[in-house]
Amino acid sequence: MSVAGYPAVLAEGDVVLRPYRRSDAAQWSEVRRYNERWLRPWEVTPPGTWEETNSPAAFRIVRRSLKAGVRAGESMPFAICLGPDRLVGHIGLGNIVRRAFSSAYCGYWIDSRAAGKGIMPTALALLVDHAFSAARLHRVEVNIRPENKASRRVVEKLGFREEGYHPHYMYIDGAWRDHVGYAVTWEDVAAEGGLLARWRRIRAG
Ligand SMILES: CC(C)(COP(=O)(O)OP(=O)(O)OC[C@H]1O[C@@H](n2cnc3c(N)ncnc32)[C@H](O)[C@@H]1OP(=O)(O)O)[C@@H](O)C(=O)NCCC(=O)NCCS
């Protein structure tokens, strides 16, 4: 199996979303290790130390597992780059469900050294539009810890709908954490020419 619309390269200005490459190992590991304190509160609890689970060797295992998710038709992972090669983050669709639901979850993170420049809303808008076109999905959902103000700002700026509160929803940073559920469907953005078009208008003020 594979995922409709993948592999793909999506770009807006110097923000480029592309599949991971074997040669990303050193850069991925440097960014992940540098950002332990920045990322840890919002991520699935790793089975070993941060150093171990974010080493160049661990990248090979992570990439293999991402590729297995693609082969199973369940996920669509992208490295976020500035220009073709400066890796600054990750965004991906997971838990892709087809048929009458045609929905997926979206997860993301960015290097703290690249934060605050609107890179993630741009990446999310690119991915949502791709999900609603080439990937033939109808809905994208983002679940965020209530305390994660920066991430909530990303979806709120793009106009995602806040749909629900999920107590003890995911095992994050060592405990079952509550999450706020946000979503967008094709109907929400179709008349505006897509989410990226909406985001461009918002940025232009
Ligand atoms: C959430 C995250 C992806 C946002 O990405 P981004 O590219 O910085 O997004 P934006 O530039 O739109 O900034 C979003 C908000 O972050 C906050 N912010 C801006 N610069 C910041 C900085 N240097 N440090 C911390 N927060 C900052 C602001 O509240 C901003 O909202 P505003 O535009 O209303 O001012 C990023 O903060 C991150 O990776 N955090 C750690 C991992 C994480 O939370 N992942 C998501 C789990 S659901």
Ligand as a Chemical Component Dictionary entry (heavy atoms), coordinates in Angstrom:
data_LIG
# 
_chem_comp.id                   LIG 
_chem_comp.type                 NON-POLYMER 
_chem_comp.pdbx_formal_charge   0 
_chem_comp.three_letter_code    LIG 
# 
loop_
_chem_comp_atom.comp_id 
_chem_comp_atom.atom_id 
_chem_comp_atom.alt_atom_id 
_chem_comp_atom.type_symbol 
_chem_comp_atom.charge 
_chem_comp_atom.model_Cartn_x 
_chem_comp_atom.model_Cartn_y 
_chem_comp_atom.model_Cartn_z 
_chem_comp_atom.pdbx_ordinal 
LIG C1  C1  C 0 4.124  25.341 18.384 1  
LIG C2  C2  C 0 5.215  25.660 17.389 2  
LIG C3  C3  C 0 5.271  24.548 16.348 3  
LIG C4  C4  C 0 4.903  27.006 16.688 4  
LIG O1  O1  O 0 5.714  27.178 15.528 5  
LIG P1  P1  P 0 6.152  28.632 14.983 6  
LIG O2  O2  O 0 6.705  28.442 13.616 7  
LIG O3  O3  O 0 7.003  29.313 15.987 8  
LIG O4  O4  O 0 4.723  29.359 14.919 9  
LIG P2  P2  P 0 4.453  30.956 14.898 10 
LIG O5  O5  O 0 5.618  31.673 14.341 11 
LIG O6  O6  O 0 3.140  31.118 14.248 12 
LIG O7  O7  O 0 4.323  31.341 16.443 13 
LIG C5  C5  C 0 3.226  30.828 17.201 14 
LIG C6  C6  C 0 3.229  31.474 18.589 15 
LIG O8  O8  O 0 4.404  31.106 19.276 16 
LIG C7  C7  C 0 4.753  32.153 20.209 17 
LIG N1  N1  N 0 6.151  32.526 19.944 18 
LIG C8  C8  C 0 6.642  33.363 19.015 19 
LIG N2  N2  N 0 8.001  33.395 19.074 20 
LIG C9  C9  C 0 8.361  32.568 20.059 21 
LIG C10 C10 C 0 9.605  32.174 20.588 22 
LIG N3  N3  N 0 10.767 32.628 20.110 23 
LIG N4  N4  N 0 9.612  31.273 21.600 24 
LIG C11 C11 C 0 8.463  30.783 22.088 25 
LIG N5  N5  N 0 7.241  31.102 21.609 26 
LIG C12 C12 C 0 7.189  31.997 20.608 27 
LIG C13 C13 C 0 3.812  33.294 19.964 28 
LIG O9  O9  O 0 2.771  33.185 20.937 29 
LIG C14 C14 C 0 3.239  32.986 18.591 30 
LIG O10 O10 O 0 1.939  33.476 18.410 31 
LIG P3  P3  P 0 1.709  34.948 17.772 32 
LIG O11 O11 O 0 2.015  34.816 16.320 33 
LIG O12 O12 O 0 0.308  35.255 18.064 34 
LIG O13 O13 O 0 2.689  35.886 18.445 35 
LIG C15 C15 C 0 6.598  25.777 18.101 36 
LIG O14 O14 O 0 6.462  26.702 19.160 37 
LIG C16 C16 C 0 7.105  24.447 18.655 38 
LIG O15 O15 O 0 7.648  23.624 17.912 39 
LIG N6  N6  N 0 6.951  24.217 19.981 40 
LIG C17 C17 C 0 7.477  23.012 20.629 41 
LIG C18 C18 C 0 6.818  21.721 20.122 42 
LIG C19 C19 C 0 5.331  21.794 20.065 43 
LIG O16 O16 O 0 4.680  22.479 20.853 44 
LIG N7  N7  N 0 4.714  21.063 19.106 45 
LIG C20 C20 C 0 3.258  21.059 18.929 46 
LIG C21 C21 C 0 2.619  20.062 19.814 47 
LIG S1  S1  S 0 0.846  20.106 19.624 48 
# 
loop_
_chem_comp_bond.comp_id 
_chem_comp_bond.atom_id_1 
_chem_comp_bond.atom_id_2 
_chem_comp_bond.value_order 
_chem_comp_bond.pdbx_ordinal 
LIG C1  C2  SING 1  
LIG C2  C3  SING 2  
LIG C2  C4  SING 3  
LIG C2  C15 SING 4  
LIG C4  O1  SING 5  
LIG O1  P1  SING 6  
LIG P1  O2  DOUB 7  
LIG P1  O3  SING 8  
LIG P1  O4  SING 9  
LIG O4  P2  SING 10 
LIG P2  O5  DOUB 11 
LIG P2  O6  SING 12 
LIG P2  O7  SING 13 
LIG O7  C5  SING 14 
LIG C5  C6  SING 15 
LIG C6  O8  SING 16 
LIG C6  C14 SING 17 
LIG O8  C7  SING 18 
LIG C7  N1  SING 19 
LIG C7  C13 SING 20 
LIG N1  C8  SING 21 
LIG N1  C12 SING 22 
LIG C8  N2  DOUB 23 
LIG N2  C9  SING 24 
LIG C9  C10 SING 25 
LIG C9  C12 DOUB 26 
LIG C10 N3  SING 27 
LIG C10 N4  DOUB 28 
LIG N4  C11 SING 29 
LIG C11 N5  DOUB 30 
LIG N5  C12 SING 31 
LIG C13 O9  SING 32 
LIG C13 C14 SING 33 
LIG C14 O10 SING 34 
LIG O10 P3  SING 35 
LIG P3  O11 DOUB 36 
LIG P3  O12 SING 37 
LIG P3  O13 SING 38 
LIG C15 O14 SING 39 
LIG C15 C16 SING 40 
LIG C16 O15 DOUB 41 
LIG C16 N6  SING 42 
LIG N6  C17 SING 43 
LIG C17 C18 SING 44 
LIG C18 C19 SING 45 
LIG C19 O16 DOUB 46 
LIG C19 N7  SING 47 
LIG N7  C20 SING 48 
LIG C20 C21 SING 49 
LIG C21 S1  SING 50 
# 
